[in-house]
Amino acid sequence: MGDGGEMTIELTASQLRVLKILSRITHPIGYFGIVARLELRKRVLTEHLATALEALAACGLVKFTPAPGHRFGAYCITAAGTQWLSQELPE
């Protein structure tokens, strides 16, 4: 991978759905909170949510933090994640 400064991150459909959900939430949210929002929106992932979150965190689009009251930690979109969405999905 080169350091051209440009984001060339390819996301799966599942990862994109999760990133979009996190972009609408202004605070860190736990794993099961994400599950609930997916269910509310009638979204089905083709990969496991944990796998999607791990991949998004690995490329810096999502931040994972251990959080009190959240057995599996909490997630939030990063500035890089917001920037990626605005570049890839301009409104």
Secondary structure, DSSP 8 states (H G I E B T S, - for coil): ----SS------HHHHHHHHHHHT-SS-EEHHHHHHHHHHTT---SS-HHHHHHHHHHTTSEEEEEETTEEEEEEEE-HHHHHHHHHHS--
